[in-house]
Every structure is written in C-alpha cells, then in structure tokens.
Amino acid sequence: MRFGSPWAFLLLLAIPVVVYLHVRRSGHGSLRFSSIANAARSGRSLRQRVLGLPLLLRVAGLVLLAIALARPQEGTELVRDVTEGVAIEMVVDRSGSMGAEMEFASERLTRLDAVKRVFEEFVSGNGDELPGRPSDLIGMVAFARYADTICPLTLGHGALSRFLETVRLVRQRSEDGTAIGDALALAAARLKTAEEDLARQGKDQADDYKIKSKVIILLTDGQNNAGKRTPQQAADLAKKWGITVHTIGVGGGESVSTIRTPMGNFKVPMGEPVDSSTLQNISQTTGGIFRTADNADSLRAVYKDIDQLEKSRIESVRYVDYRESFVPFAFAGLACLAAEIALACTVLRRIP
C-alpha cells in the first residue's frame, strides 16, 4: 500500500491540541462543593466509566479522516514479458536437384529432407548444439522456378512442422528451375512488412514484441537460372531494407542421385554444382555469412554459427496498477464522529 497525498498526515498534529482543549474544558466544574469524599466512596456508574468514550471516538475519527485524505492506494504488481527477437525468413530450394542424397544420422536422405529436419532442430532445438529459437518470428519461402510463401512470419512455431510437410520436390519439368533472385526478393518483402503483420495479429502482441533485426537464411544447391530478378538485385534490395542474408550452399559439389535398376544402383549427376561465387556475393552485400554443407553435421554447424550471430533477448517489465482505497477510512471516520456527537448529546451529555 502507498499514499497518494502523504502530506495529509500533517493534520494529525492537530489531535494533541483537540485533546488538550477537551481536557481543559472538562477539568473545571461550574458548581463547587466543600467535599466530594462521600460521593467518591459510593463507586462509579457505567455512565461515569465511559465518559471518555466521546473523546476517543473524536480522536479515532480524526485519525481515520486524515488517513482517508492521504489517499491510501493498493497496488497490484503486474509483470509483462517484453521480447526482443529476430525476424527470420527461411528460403529453401525445392528444385529437382535437391532430390540428391545426403548423409543424415547414418541414413541417406534427400537434400531437401535433410534441410527440413535440421531446420526443425534450429527452430525447436535439439538439446545439444542448437538451443532453439522460441522468441523469434519465423517464416518460410520455398522456390524452384517460382517462389512461394509457405509459412508467414509467426511466433507460433508449433504450426511450422505442418507447413514443412507441404514442401516437396517439384514433380513437373515446367516448374523445375532455380529462381534464387525472386525467392530472395519475396522473403525480403515479407520481412519489410513484418511490423505491420505483427500488429495485425494483435495490438498486445505488437506492444510486447520488438523486432531486433531481420534475417534471411538462403539454402540452395544450384545456380540461378529462372525468375525476373537476379540474385544481386535481390541482395541490393535486402541491403536497402536493412536485412541480413546468410547463404548456405547445400551439397558443396555436383548433385548426385542414386538410381536403382535391375542391373544395380547407379549414381547419376543432377543439375549444376552450387554457385558459391553468387552466394558469397549475396552474403557480403548484406553483411551475412556464406557456408557450404555436404552432410547433416556440417549443416548443423552452419546453423550453430548463425544461432550465435543472431541473438534474441527477453526482459520482464514490472509495473504496478494502483486502486484508491480511501473510501472505507472516510466512512469509518465519519461514523466515529457521528457516534461521538450522538453520545455527547444523549446518554453521555454533560451539564453544564
């Protein structure tokens, strides 16, 4: 509890004056007797015993009124967690070359499946190298010949796994290709409006969450051969909007897939090798890093490096919501003064 107007307690200094005047007035009778010894020996009645009650009620009333004027306030402490996080757009290549195989935990997976699994570990954590990103806005763009938004930027990471299930290798040759520039530009546009998107999700959420930085993580195993924008044009756009792009060359060499036939298994080249020069230029333009990854362990290592670079922060803001509590004290004080007046004018009336 606190008091909004503590200066009101100065009124308590008047109470000794009130007591002094009351005692002085009641200490001298108007009628004089030669002796009251016999009256004293007769004992005191109940009325005589409570003659001081009006004075006590007056003092109590004045004390309670002084407390009421000081405005006692009860506060409820509220804690609001303010998160300063990173808005991250994952840009994943799903072209046919991502069907090449990669070593993942003693099994052979397609590059796309390996990327999806390590991405889940990056977001949710794996209890070892990757602690997870629970405080970050995460979104995803997938691309082949065309770029598509798979998952909007969201703090609800539980839905990401369902969105990931929809990311598959292209099946039609007409849709195959590698539009790195268009995918990068689409992800940058999503990040540019991240604050507006967050505000649409809810005002409280927007107030409690601050976007510290904006990041794109681009994963591809090929070279830009489709789309309207070049990778450099998209990188310049991201730089203009203050977005950092980290690039990962998946595979690190030629794309090779295993074909099973009645004559045995054959490894067949798929597409062109990673365009390391272009990916490196993108990262250098935007202030990001460029890495290559040819297996799951090296892919985790890249994500670990990014995890160290892009930090989030959570702080608790404490504030107190105060409520006025003077009314009970005011009513109690007035009740005491009213009782004092009633007693002084009736059963405890003094004559003269």
TORVOLO-628228 format. One record per atom (N, C-alpha, C, O, CB): x, y, z; residue in one letter. Coordinates in steps of 0.02 Angstrom, whole numbers, plus 50000, padded with zeros to 5 digits. Glycine has a CB too. Layout:
// TORVOLO-628228
XYZA;...
END
This chain:
// TORVOLO-628228
500434994050000M;500005000050000M;500445006250000M;500985006350030M;499525000050061M;500205011449965R;500545017849966R;500025023349975R;499425022049972R;500965018949901R;500255029549986F;499805035249997F;499925040449942F;500485042549930F;499915038350068F;499365042349910G;499425047149855G;499545054249879G;499865058149843G;498805046949814G;499305056049939S;499405062749966S;499645062250038S;499265063750085S;498735066949963S;500265060150048P;500515059050117P;500535065350159P;500555064950221P;501195056150114P;500525071250127W;500535077450166W;499935078150212W;499955081850261W;500575083550119W;499405074550198A;498795074850239A;498915072450309A;498525073950354A;498245070750207A;499445068550320F;499605066150388F;499805071950434F;499835071050495F;500155060950385F;499955077750406L;500105083650448L;499505085650491L;499585088750543L;500325089550404L;498905083850468L;498305085350507L;498295081650574L;497955083750620L;497685083450467L;498685076250580L;498715072650643L;499025076750698L;498935075350758L;499105066150635L;499405082050679L;499705086450729L;499175090350767L;499315092950822L;500195091350696L;498575090850740A;498035094450774A;497705090350828A;497345093150870A;497515096750724A;497815083850830I;497475079550878I;497695081250950I;497255081750993I;497625072250863I;498335082150965P;498515083951035P;498185090451057P;498015091151116P;499275084751041P;498085095251011V;497755101551028V;497025100251046V;496765103151093V;497815106550969V;496705095851006V;496005094151020V;495935090851089V;495475092451127V;495725089450965V;496385086251105V;496365082751170V;496485087751227V;496135087551278V;496895077151173V;496965092151217Y;497125097151270Y;496525101551284Y;496355102751342Y;497725101451249Y;496195104151231L;495625108551241L;495045104851274L;494695107751316L;495395111551174L;494955098451256H;494415094651286H;494535093551361H;494085094451401H;494335087951250H;495145091651379V;495295090351450V;495255096851490V;495005096851547V;495995087351457V;495485102151460R;495475108551496R;494765110851509R;494615113451562R;495855113951457R;494325109851461R;493635112051469R;493265107751519R;492845110251556R;493285111851402R;493405101251520S;493035096651564S;493355096151634S;493065092951678S;492995089751533S;493925099151644G;494265098451709G;494015103251762G;494185102251821G;494985099451700G;493635108351745H;493385113351794H;492635113451794H;492315114951743H;493665120351777H;492325111751852G;491605111751857G;491335118751870G;491705123151893G;491385107051912G;490705119751856S;490385126251869S;490115126851940S;490015132351965S;489825127451819S;489995121051973L;489745121052041L;490275118452087L;490625113552072L;489105116752047L;490355121652145R;490865119752193R;490545116552255R;490025118852280R;491305125852212R;490875111252280F;490645107852340F;491215107952391F;491805108052373F;490415100552325F;491025107952455S;491545108052507S;491935101452508S;492535101452521S;491235109352576S;491585095852493S;491925089452492S;491505084552451S;490895084452455S;492045086752564S;491865080352412I;491515075152372I;491785068352392I;491725063552354I;491615076352296I;492075067852453A;492365061552475A;491835056152481A;491945050552459A;492725062452542A;491265057752510N;490745052652518N;490475050352450N;490305044452442N;490175055452559N;490445054952401A;490205053052334A;490705048452301A;490515043852264A;490085059352291A;491355049552313A;491865045252283A;491825038252311A;491945033352274A;492565048152295A;491665037552376R;491625030952407R;491015026952384R;490995020952394R;491615031652483R;490545030052355S;489945026652332S;490055022752267S;489615018952246S;489385031652323S;490645023552234G;490795019852172G;490595023752109G;490295029052113G;490425013152172G;490785020852051R;490655024051987R;490155019951946R;490195013851942R;491315025051948R;489695023451916S;489195020251874S;489495018751805S;490045021051788S;488555024651867S;489125014751766L;489355013151697L;489415019451656L;489885020051616L;488865008251663L;488955024151665R;488985030351627R;489615034251643R;489925037251599R;488375034651641R;489805034151707Q;490415037651726Q;491045034251697Q;491535037551679Q;490475038151802Q;491005027751692R;491585024151666R;491715025551592R;492285025151569R;491495016651678R;491185027051554V;491275028051481V;491225035451462V;491095037051404V;490745024151443V;491325039851510L;491295046951494L;491845049051445L;491765053951408L;491345051051557L;492395045351445G;492945047151399G;492855044351329G;493265045751285G;493595044651426G;492315040551317L;492205037451252L;492115042651195L;492395041551142L;491595033051255L;491745048051205P;491675052951151P;492355055751128P;492475056751068P;491235058651173P;492795056951177L;493455059451158L;493835054351116L;494155056151067L;493865061251220L;493795047951137L;494135042751098L;493845042151027L;494215041250979L;494085035951134L;493175042751023L;492855042450957L;493065048350913L;493175047650853L;492095042350964L;493135054350945R;493345060250906R;494055059350881R;494195060950823R;493285066550949R;494505056950923V;495195055850902V;495235050650846V;495575051450796V;495625053650963V;494865045050858A;494875039850807A;494595042450740A;494855040850687A;494465033750830A;494055046450744G;493755049150684G;494245053750646G;494295053450585G;493125053050701G;494595057950684L;495075062450653L;495665058650621L;495905060350567L;495345067550704L;495885053350656V;496435049350628V;496215045950563V;496575046050514V;496665044050679V;495615043050564L;495365039650504L;495255044450446L;495395042750388L;494715035950520L;495005050450460L;494915055350408L;495585057750379L;495645058950319L;494515061350434L;496075058450422A;496745060350398A;497025054950351A;497335056450300A;497225061550458A;496915048650370I;497145043150327I;496775043350260I;497075042250207I;497045036250361I;496115044650262A;495735045050200A;495975050650155A;496025049850094A;494985045950216A;496135056450186L;496385062150147L;497075060650117L;497255063550066L;496415068450190L;497455056250149A;498105054350123A;498055049650063A;498555047950032A;498525051150178A;497445047550048R;497295043249989R;497705036749989R;498175036049949R;497435047149925R;497535032150032P;497865025550029P;497695022049963P;497135022349939P;497655021150088P;498185018849934Q;498105015449869Q;498395008549873Q;498955007549897Q;498435019449812Q;498015003649850E;498254996749846E;498504995449775E;498154996949727E;497704991749867E;499094992549771G;499384991249705G;499424983849690G;499584979849734G;500064994349701G;499284982049628T;499374975249604T;499954975149555T;499934978349503T;498724972549570T;500474971549573E;501064971449530E;500934966849470E;500734961149477E;501684969049569E;501054969549412L;500964965849350L;501634965149316L;502044969749316L;500444969349303L;501754959349287V;502384957949252V;502224956749179V;501824952349162V;502754951949284V;502544960549136R;502444959749064R;503114957849032R;503604961449039R;502154966249031R;503124952148998D;503734949948964D;503784953348896D;503364952448852D;503744942248957D;504304957248889V;504434960548825V;505004956848791V;505554956348816V;504614968148836V;504854954248733T;505334950248696T;505634954448639T;505274957548600T;505014943848669T;506284954248635E;506634957348579E;506914951648537E;507424948748555E;507194962348602E;506584950148482G;506764944348443G;506994946048373G;507024951848353G;506194939648440G;507154940848336V;507394941448267V;506854938748220V;506574933448231V;508064937648258V;506724942548168A;506264940148116A;506674936348064A;507104939248031A;505864946148083A;506524929948056I;506934925648012I;506494922647957I;505974919647971I;507274920048053I;506714923447896E;506394920247839E;506864914747813E;507424916147793E;506214925447782E;506614908547812M;506984903147782M;506804902647708M;506214902247691M;506834896347819M;507304902747666V;507194902247594V;507504895747571V;508114895047569V;507494908447556V;507084890847552V;507314884047539V;507204882147466V;506664883147439V;506954879047585V;507724879547436D;507694877047367D;507344870247365D;507544865647402D;508414876547336D;506834869647324R;506494863147317R;506514860747244R;506094856747224R;505764863747341R;507004863047207S;507074860947137S;507264853647134S;507424850547185S;507604865247101S;507254850747074G;507394843647066G;508074841447091G;508154835847115G;507324841646995G;508564845947087S;509234844047110S;509274842947185S;509734839647209S;509734849447091S;508784845647223M;508774844647295M;508554837547312M;508534835647371M;508304849647329M;508404833447261G;508254826447272G;508874822247278G;508824816247292G;507824823847216G;509464825247268A;510094821547277A;510164819447350A;509874822547395A;510694825847256A;510534814247362E;510574811347429E;511104814747472E;511604817447447E;510724803947425E;510984814447537M;511434817347586M;511444812847647M;510934809847665M;511224824547605M;512024812247679E;512094808147739E;511754811747798E;511884817547811E;512844806847756E;511314808047832F;510964810947889F;510864805547942F;510444801047933F;510284814147868F;511244805947996A;511174801248053A;511164793948028A;510704790148042A;510524802748092A;511674792147993S;511784785247969S;511254782947918S;511164776947908S;511784780548027S;510904787647888E;510444785847835E;510504790747778E;510774796247785E;509714785647862E;510254788747722R;510294792947662R;509624796347651R;509114793047642R;510504788847600R;509624802947652L;509034806847639L;509154811447580L;509724812847563L;508824810847702L;508614813747551T;508704818947500T;508944825347534T;508834826347594T;508044820147460T;509264829447496R;509504835747525R;508924839847554R;508994842947607R;509864839947472R;508354839747520L;507784843547544L;507544840947612L;507414844847657L;507214843347493L;507494834347619D;507274831447683D;507764832847738D;507564834247795D;507174823847675D;508414832547723A;508924834047773A;508884841447795A;508924842947854A;509624832547746A;508784845847746V;508724852947762V;508114854147806V;508144858147853V;508674857147697V;507554850847791K;506944851747831K;507044849347902K;506814852647949K;506364848047798K;507384843747911R;507484841147979R;507934845648020R;507784847048078R;507784834147975R;508474848047990V;508924852348028V;508594859048041V;508724862248093V;509594853347990V;508174861347995F;507804867548007F;507354866848067F;507304871448108F;507394869347945F;507014861148074E;506594859948134E;507014860148197E;506804862848248E;506224853248127E;507614857148194E;508054857348253E;508264864548268E;508324866348327E;508664852948241E;508384868448217F;508584875448227F;508034879348262F;508184883448306F;508754878748160F;507414878148243V;506854881848272V;506674879248341V;506574883248388V;506244881448226V;506614872648348S;506384869648411S;506944867648458S;506814866648517S;505954863648396S;507554867048433G;508114864848474G;508184857248472G;507704853648463G;508024867148546G;508804855048481N;508934847748482N;509264845548546N;509494839848552N;509364845748422N;509284850148596G;509564848348661G;510314847748662G;510604845848712G;509274842048684G;510634849448607D;511374848848603D;511664855248574D;511764860148610D;511584842648561D;511814855148509E;512134860948479E;511644866848470E;511834872648476E;512424859148412E;511014865248457L;510524870448441L;510014871248497L;509644866548511L;510164868848375L;509994877048530P;509534878048586P;508814879648565P;508364879448606P;509784883548630P;508714881248501G;508044883148479G;507964890748476G;508364894448505G;507514880048524G;507444892848441R;507304900048433R;506584901548454R;506194903748412R;507434902248360R;506394900448517P;505704901348537P;505454908548535P;504854909748533P;505604898648606P;505914913348536S;505714920448539S;505744923948472S;505684930048468S;506144924148588S;505844920248419D;505934923348353D;505314922348309D;504964917348313D;506544920448319D;505204927248266L;504704926548213L;505014922348158L;505544924048132L;504464933548186L;504684917048139I;504954912548088I;504454912048030I;503854911148041I;505094905548117I;504714912647970G;504314911647910G;504704907647859G;505304906547868G;504084918447880G;504374905447806M;504724901347757M;504484902947686M;503884903847673M;504624893947772M;504974903147641V;504844903747569V;505194897947535V;505784896647548V;505104910747540V;504844894347492A;505144888947453A;505124890847380A;504684894547357A;504764882147466A;505614888347343F;505644890347273F;505934884847229F;506334880647252F;506054896747266F;505734884947167A;506054881247113A;506064886147055A;506444891047057A;505664874347094A;505664885147004R;505604890346952R;505224896346978R;505334902046956R;505264887446889R;504764895047025Y;504364900347054Y;504454900347130Y;504574895147160Y;503604899547035Y;504384906147160A;504454906847232A;503764907347264A;503334910947239A;504894913047251A;503664903847320D;503024903947355D;503134904747429D;503614902147457D;502624897447341D;502674908547462T;502684909047535T;502364902847564T;501764901747555T;502324915647558T;502744898947599I;502484892747629I;502184894147698I;501654891547714I;503044887447635I;502534898147737C;502294899747805C;502414907147819C;502974909547810C;502654895247859C;501904910847839P;502014917947856P;502414918547920P;502484913647958P;501334921647863P;502684924347932L;503064925447993L;502604924448054L;502074927448058L;503374932647994L;502824920248100T;502404918548157T;502824916848218T;503394914548212T;501934912748140T;502524918048276L;502834915848339L;502564908948360L;502824905848406L;502694920948395L;502044906648326G;501754900048340G;502134894648303G;501914892348250G;501014899848322G;502694892648331H;503134887948295H;502844880848291H;503094876748252H;503794887748329H;502334879448330G;502044872848327G;501744871248259G;501694865348240G;501504872148380G;501554876348222A;501244875248157A;501774874248102A;501604872148046A;500794881048139A;502404875748117L;502914875448065L;503004868348037L;503104867547977L;503574877848092L;502954863348080S;503064856548056S;502544854548004S;502694850947956S;503044851648115S;501924856948013R;501404855447963R;501544859047897R;501434856247843R;500714857547989R;501784865147902F;501964868647840F;502544865247805F;502574864847744F;502134875947855F;503024862647845L;503594859347815L;503394853147776L;503704851447725L;504094857447869L;502874849747799E;502644843747764E;502414845247693E;502424840847650E;502084840447803E;502204851347682T;501964853247615T;502534854947566T;502414855547506T;501484859147619T;503134855647592V;503704857247550V;503974850847519V;504264846747555V;504264861047590V;503884849947454R;504114843947420R;504484845747356R;504444851447332R;503514839247402R;504854841047331L;505214842147269L;504714843247212L;504174840347212L;505674836147253L;504914847347164V;504474848447106V;504404841947066V;504874838047061V;504744854247061V;503814840947039R;503684834847000R;503644836146926R;503784831646885R;503044831547023R;503464842146907Q;503374843746836Q;503984847546811Q;504224852246843Q;502734847846825Q;504214845546753R;504794848746724R;504674856246711R;505144860246716R;504994845346659R;504064858046695S;503914865146682S;503994869546743S;504074875546737S;503204865746655S;503964866446802E;504034870246864E;504744869846893E;504894873146943E;503534867846915E;505174865846862D;505844865046888D;506274870946868D;506164874046816D;506154858446863D;506764872446910G;507204878046898G;507454880646965G;507284877947017G;506854883646858G;507854886046963T;508134888847025T;508094896447021T;508544899746994T;508874886447036T;507554899247047A;507444906447046A;507674909547112A;507264911647153A;506694908147033A;508324909847121I;508604912347184I;508414919747194I;508224921647249I;509364911547186I;508484923747142G;508344930847147G;507624932347168G;507514936347212G;508494934247083G;507144929047135D;506444930147152D;506284927947223D;505924931347259D;505984926547102D;506544922147243A;506414919647311A;506704924347363A;506384925647414A;506704912547319A;507294926847351L;507624931347398L;507234937947403L;507154940647457L;508344932747377L;507004940547346A;506614946747346A;505944945847382A;505724950347418A;506494949147274A;505624940047372L;504984938647406L;505084938447482L;504684941347519L;504674932047381L;505604935047504A;505734934647576A;505894941547605A;505674943147660A;506314929847590A;506264945547567A;506424952347591A;505794956547597A;505724960447644A;506924955647543A;505334955847549A;504704959547552A;504294957547613A;503964961747644A;504304958547488A;504294951047629R;503924948647688R;504224951747752R;503854953647798R;503944940947692R;504874952147755L;505204954947815L;505104962447819L;505054965147874L;505944953347814L;505064965747763K;504974973047763K;504324974947797K;504294980147831K;504974975847691K;503804970847790T;503154972347820T;503034968247884T;502464967347904T;502594970947770T;503564965847915A;503494961547974A;503144965048031A;502724962048065A;504184959047997A;503284971448043E;502964975148097E;502214975748086E;501814974948132E;503274982048105E;502024977248023E;501304977848008E;500954971048016E;500394970748042E;501204980547937E;501284965747995D;500984959048003D;500894957348076D;500394954348096D;501424953847968D;501394959148117L;501354957748189L;500794961748221L;500434959148264L;502024959248224L;500704967948200A;500164972148227A;499484969348210A;499014969748250A;500224979348201A;499414966448150R;498774963448131R;498614957248173R;498024955648182R;498784961548057R;499124953848198Q;499004947948240Q;498724949848309Q;498424945748343Q;499644943948249Q;498824956248329G;498564958448394G;498974964148421G;499594963848420G;498544952748444G;498634969348448K;498984975248474K;499424973448533K;499994975748538K;498494980648494K;499164969148579D;499564967248638D;500194963648617D;500734964848645D;499154962848684D;500134959348568Q;500724955648545Q;501234960348514Q;501834959548523Q;500514950248495Q;500984965248476A;501434970048445A;501784974348497A;502364976148490A;501054974548395A;501414976148551D;501714980148604D;502244976248643D;502744979148665D;501184982748651D;502124969748652D;502574965648693D;503154962748653D;503594959548683D;502184960148724D;503164963848589Y;503694960748548Y;504024966048505Y;503694969748470Y;503404955048504Y;504674966348508K;505064970948469K;505534967048422K;505884962548444K;505464975848514K;505534968948359I;505964965648310I;506654968848313I;506744974648295I;505664966048238I;507134964948337K;507824967348344K;508174967848277K;508514972748263K;508214962848391K;508104962848235S;508424962748170S;508034958048124S;507604954248146S;509174960348176S;508194958548059K;507854954448009K;508384950547970K;508884953247948K;507434958947961K;508244944047962V;508744939547935V;508414934847884V;507854932547894V;509084935447991V;508784933347831I;508584928247783I;509124922847783I;509714924347780I;508474931247711I;508904916547786I;509374910947780I;509194907347714I;508674904247708I;509324905947842I;509634907947667L;509524905247600L;509904898647592L;510504898347602L;509744910247546L;509534893347573L;509834886747561L;509694884547490L;509114884147469L;509574881547612L;510224883147452T;510144880847384T;510734876547364T;511274876947393T;510064886847335T;510624872447313D;511174868047290D;511334869247217D;511694865347186D;510994860747301D;511054874647188G;511144875647117G;511334882747099G;511624886447139G;510534873847080G;511164884647038Q;511314891247012Q;510674894546987Q;510204891146966Q;511834890846955Q;510664901146992N;510064904846971N;509974904046895N;510404906046856N;510124912346990N;509404901246875N;509264900246804N;508544901746786N;508304899746733N;509444893246784N;508184905246831A;507484906846818A;507304913146857A;507694915546899A;507014900946838A;506714915846843G;506474921646880G;506624928146846G;507004928446797G;506784921646948G;506314933546872K;506384940246843K;506974944146872K;507274948246838K;505744944146854K;507144942746935R;507684946446968R;508314942246973R;508274936146980R;507464948847037R;508874945546968T;509504942046979T;509634941747054T;509364945847091T;510084945646942T;510044937047077P;510204936747149P;510514943147174P;510394945147232P;510674930947162P;510924946547134Q;511234952747157Q;510734958347165Q;510774962347212Q;511784954847108Q;510244958647120Q;509714963647127Q;509324962547192Q;509164967347228Q;509244963447067Q;509174956247207A;508804954647269A;509234956247330A;508974958547380A;508594947247269A;509884954947326A;510334956447382A;510364963947394A;510364966147451A;511034953647368A;510384967847341D;510394975147348D;509744977547380D;509754982247421D;510494978647280D;509184974447363L;508544976247392L;508534974647467L;508304978647507L;507964972647356L;508794968747485A;508824966847556A;509274971647595A;509104973647651A;509084959547563A;509824973547566K;510274978247599K;509924984947610K;509994988047663K;510924979247558K;509554987247560K;509194993647565K;508704993447623K;508604998547657K;508824995047500K;508394987747635W;507894987047689W;508194984847755W;507834983247802W;507354982247668W;508854984547759G;509184982747822G;509124975447841G;509084973747900G;508904986847876G;509114971147791I;509024963947803I;509694960347790I;510014961447738I;508464961047757I;509884956147837T;510494952147829T;510324945447798T;509834942147817T;510854951147898T;510734943347749V;510614936947715V;511204932347728V;511774933847708V;510504938047639V;511064926647760H;511564921347769H;511424916047715H;510854913747708H;511534918147841H;511934914047678T;511844909247624T;512194902647639T;512734902547668T;512104912147558T;511864897247621I;512124890547632I;512094886747566I;511564885847537I;511724886747688I;512684884547542G;512704880347483G;512644873047504G;513104870247533G;513354881547444G;512084870047488V;511954863147509V;512264858347459V;512134858847399V;511184861847517V;512654853647482G;512964848647439G;513694849947429G;514104845347434G;512614848447373G;513874856047414G;514584857847407G;514914855047345G;515514855947337G;514944855447466G;514554851947301G;514854849147240G;514314847447190G;513774850547192G;515284842947256G;514434842747147E;513924840747099E;513354837047133E;513464833247181E;514224836447044E;512754838147108S;512174834647134S;512154827647105S;512144826747044S;511524838447119S;512144822547149V;512144815647127V;511574812047160V;511464812647221V;512824812147142V;511194808247121S;510644804347147S;510744797047129S;511034795347078S;509964806947120S;510504792647174T;510574785447162T;509964782747126T;509394783647148T;510674781647229T;510084779547068I;509544776547029I;509594768947037I;510104765947023I;509584778546953I;509044765947061R;509034758747070R;508724755347009R;508164757046989R;508634756947134R;509094750746979T;508864747046920T;508974739546930T;509334737646977T;509234749546855T;508674735446889P;508794728146895P;509534726446887P;509754721146909P;508394724346843P;509914730746855M;510624729546844M;511054732046902M;511664731146903M;510844732846780M;510714735246952G;511094737847009G;510944745247020G;510524748146987G;511844736846998G;511294748047069N;511204755147085N;511724759247049N;512314757547047N;511244756247161N;511494764847021F;511944769246984F;511864776347010F;511304778647024F;511814768946908F;512424779847016K;512414786947036K;512404791246973K;512834790646930K;513014788647081K;511894795546971V;511794799646911V;511854807046931V;511534809146979V;511094798146880V;512264810846894P;512304818046908P;511634821446898P;511264819746853P;512834821346863P;511484826346941M;510854830046938M;511014837446939M;511234840146990M;510374828046996M;510894840846884G;510964848046882G;511684850546887G;512154846746876G;510574851046937G;511754856946905E;512404860146908E;512634860846980E;512214860547025E;512374867046874E;513284861646992P;513524862447060P;513314869147089P;513064873547054P;514284861747062P;513424869947154V;513244876047189V;513634881947161V;514234881547149V;513374875347265V;513274887447151D;513594893647128D;513864897347189D;513554902147213D;513094898147086D;514434895147213S;514724897947275S;514874905447268S;514794909247316S;515354894247294S;515084907447209S;515264914547199S;514664919047209S;514704924147243S;515554915547129S;514094917147180T;513494921247188T;513254921347260T;513084926647286T;512934918547143T;513244915547293L;513024915347363L;513484919547408L;513244922847454L;513004908147388L;514124919347394Q;514594923247434Q;514484930747423Q;514524934647470Q;515314921347416Q;514354932747361N;514224939747347N;513584942147383N;513564947847407N;514154940847272N;513074937847385I;512454939747420I;512584940947494I;512364946047521I;511914934147412I;512944936447525S;513084937147597S;513524943147611S;513414946747660S;513414930747624S;514024944347569Q;514464950047579Q;514094956647570Q;514214961447606Q;515054949747532Q;513634956847522T;513254963047510T;512824964947570T;512754970847585T;512804962147448T;512544959947604T;512074961347659T;512374960547728T;512034961547778T;511474956747653T;513024958747731G;513344957947796G;513234951247829G;513314950547889G;513094963147842G;513054946247789G;512944939547816G;513544935047807G;514094937447792G;512334936347783G;513444928547817I;513984923747810I;513804918747755I;513214917647740I;514114920047877I;514314915747725F;514214910647675F;514564904247698F;515144904347718F;514474912847605F;514194898647695R;514474892247714R;514224886947664R;513724887947630R;514274890247787R;514594881447661T;514374875647622T;514264869947670T;514584869547723T;514894873747567T;513804865447652A;513644859747695A;513504853747650A;513054853847608A;513044861247741A;513894848347660D;513794842447619D;513514836547659D;513414831147631D;514444840347587D;513364837647724N;513034832447764N;512664835847822N;512714841947831N;513534827147790N;512314831847861A;511904834647914A;512324838147967A;512124843347993A;511474829247946A;512904835147984D;513314838148037D;513574845048016D;513564849748056D;513914833548053D;513794845647955S;514044852147932S;513464857147926S;513574863147937S;514404851447865S;512864854747909L;512284859147906L;512104861747976L;511944867647984L;511694855447875L;512134857248026R;512014859448095R;512544864548117R;512384869348151R;512024853448142R;513154863448096A;513694868048115A;513574875048086A;513714880048119A;514374865348090A;513304875348025V;513144881847996V;512594885248036V;512634891148051V;512934880947922V;512064881448052Y;511524884248091Y;511774886448160Y;511534891448187Y;510954879148099Y;512244882848188K;512524884748253K;512884891448248K;512824895648292K;513004879348279K;513254892448193D;513584898948182D;513074904548177D;513164909848206D;514024898648119D;512544903248140I;512014908348133I;511674909648199I;511514915348216I;511494906248080I;511574904348238D;511244904948303D;511654909448350D;511374913148390D;511144898048335D;512324909048345Q;512754913248387Q;512734920448364Q;512804925048404Q;513464910648385Q;512644921548299L;512644928348272L;511994932048286L;511994938048301L;512784928248197L;511444928448282E;510784931548288E;510484929848356E;510184924548365E;510314929248231E;510564934348404K;510334933148472K;509674936648485K;509544942048459K;510864935548522K;509264933548526S;508634936448549S;508704938248623S;509154935948657S;508044931648538S;508244942448647R;508274944548717R;507564945048744R;507114947548711R;508654951348724R;507484942748807I;506834943248841I;506944946948906I;507394945348945I;506534936148854I;506534951948918E;506574955548982E;505874956249010E;505374956548974E;506904962448972E;505834956649076S;505194957349110S;505114964549133S;505544967249168S;505134952549171S;504574967649112V;504414974449133V;503894974049188V;503354971349178V;504164978849072V;504064976749246R;503614976449303R;503294983349313R;503634988549312R;503984974149367R;502654983449323Y;502304989649339Y;501734988049386Y;501504982349390Y;502054993249274Y;501504993149423V;501004992249475V;500374996149456V;500405002049439V;501274994549544V;499824992749459D;499174995849446D;498854997449513D;498674992949550D;498714991149403D;498785003949529Y;498545006149595Y;497795007349594Y;497515009549544Y;498905012449617Y;497475005849650R;496745006849659R;496625010749723R;496905009149775R;496365000049661R;496205016049718E;496065020349776E;495685016449830E;495205012849815E;495655026549755E;495915017149893S;495605013449949S;495425018050007S;495405015850064S;496085007949974S;495285024549992F;495145029250047F;494425028850072F;494285031050127F;495295036250024F;493975026050032V;493265026250049V;493115022850116V;492765025850157V;492855022949995V;493365016750131P;493215013750196P;493465017950255P;493135018350306P;493525006850200P;494045021050247F;494315025250302F;493885031550311F;493765033650368F;495045027350287F;493645034450256A;493225040450261A;492565038750295A;492345042450340A;493095043450192A;492235033250275F;491605031350307F;491705029650380F;491285031550422F;491295025450270F;492255026150397A;492375024350467A;492505030650508A;492255031150565A;492985019550473A;492875035450481G;493005041650518G;492365045550530G;492255047950586G;493495045950480G;491945046150478L;491315049750487L;490855046150536L;490495049350575L;490955050550419L;490875039450536A;490465035650583A;490685036950654A;490275037550699A;490505028150567A;491345037350665C;491595038750733C;491375045650756C;491165046450814C;492365038250735C;491425050650713L;491225057450733L;490475057850745L;490235061150791L;491425062550678L;490085054150702A;489355054150713A;489185050750779A;488735053150814A;489005050550655A;489515045350796A;489395041950860A;489585046350919A;489255046450970A;489775035250864A;490135050050911E;490345054650965E;489825060050978E;489655061551035E;491025057950948E;489565062950923I;489055068150930I;488425065350960I;488115068551003I;488895071450862I;488215059250939A;487605056250964A;487655054751039A;487185056051076A;487445049750926A;488225051951061L;488315050451131L;488355056751173L;488065057151227L;488945046251142L;488725061751147A;488805068051185A;488145071851192A;488075075851238A;489315072451151A;487675070651148C;487045074151150C;486495070051184C;485935072651194C;486825075951081C;486635063851203T;486115059651233T;486365056851300T;486385060451349T;485915053851185T;486535050551302V;486675047051366V;487295049651400V;487355049051461V;486745039651354V;487765052551364L;488385055051394L;488405062651393L;488945065551394L;488985052151358L;487825065651392R;487805072951391R;488025075651458R;487835073151511R;487095075351375R;488435080751457R;488685083851519R;488325090251532R;488195094251486R;489455085151515R;488155091451594I;487815097651615I;488235100851669I;488395097551718I;487085096251639I;488415106951663P;488275111251606P;488735109451548P;488705112551495P;488355118751624P;
END
